Every structure is written in structure tokens, then in C-alpha cells.
């Protein structure tokens, strides 16, 4: 597949002119948007995993802290 480079500004222009643009331009824009979607989704999954691990770590530290200091709520 021949991948043509396109900028986000060009994609926005294609989107705004989508009714007048040829199919090859629509395909370029769709490929750009799909790649951006996939990248964003991947980053969100990684960040969600990281956030979950941070929460688990914090909770284990908090539990130990409360146990040592006889604290019921923090």
C-alpha cells in the first residue's frame, strides 16, 4: 500500500470539504483518522493500566500506614 503523507490541517480541510472531495482524498483522511484513533486508544489503555497500578500501590501504602499508626480514616 502506498502511504501518502498528509498533515492534520489537510485532513481538516478534506473533512470540511468532504462533499466535494474525491474518494482518494476521503480515503487519505479516513486512514489518518483511523491511525490517530488507534494510537490514542493504545495510549489510553496504557495510561489506564498505569493508573490502576498506582491506585493499588497507594492503597497498599495507605493500609500499612494506617496499621502502623492506628488510623481508622485518612
C-alpha positions in Angstrom: 0.0 0.0 0.0 1.4 3.3 -1.0 1.2 5.6 2.1 1.0 9.3 1.3 2.0 11.8 3.9 -0.8 14.2 5.0 -0.9 16.8 7.7 -3.7 17.3 10.2 -4.5 20.6 8.6 -5.0 18.9 5.2 -7.2 16.3 6.9 -9.4 19.0 8.5 -9.7 20.7 5.1 -10.8 17.4 3.5 -13.3 16.8 6.3 -14.8 20.3 5.8 -15.0 19.8 2.0 -15.9 16.1 2.1 -18.9 16.5 -0.2 -16.8 18.0 -3.0 -13.6 15.9 -2.5 -12.7 12.8 -4.5 -12.8 9.3 -2.9 -9.0 9.2 -2.8 -8.9 12.2 -0.5 -11.6 10.7 1.7 -9.6 7.6 1.9 -6.5 9.5 2.9 -8.4 11.3 5.6 -10.0 8.1 6.9 -6.6 6.4 7.1 -5.2 9.4 9.0 -8.2 9.4 11.4 -8.0 5.7 11.9 -4.3 5.8 12.7 -4.9 8.6 15.1 -7.8 6.7 16.8 -5.7 3.5 17.1 -2.8 5.5 18.6 -5.0 7.3 21.1 -6.8 4.1 22.1 -3.4 2.4 22.7 -2.2 5.3 24.8 -5.4 5.3 26.9 -5.1 1.6 27.6 -1.6 2.1 28.7 -2.5 5.0 30.9 -5.5 3.1 32.4 -3.2 0.2 33.3 -0.7 2.7 34.8 -3.4 4.4 36.8 -4.7 1.0 38.1 -1.2 0.1 39.3 -0.8 3.5 41.0 -4.1 3.0 42.8 -3.1 -0.5 44.0 0.3 0.8 45.2 -1.2 3.8 47.0 -3.8 1.6 48.7 -1.2 -0.8 49.9 0.9 2.0 51.3 -2.1 3.6 53.0 -3.2 0.3 54.5 0.3 -0.2 56.0 0.4 3.5 57.2 -3.0 3.1 58.9 -1.9 -0.2 60.5 1.2 1.3 61.9 -0.5 4.5 63.3 -3.8 3.1 64.4 -5.6 5.4 62.0 -9.1 4.4 61.0 -9.7 7.0 58.4 -7.3 9.2 56.4 
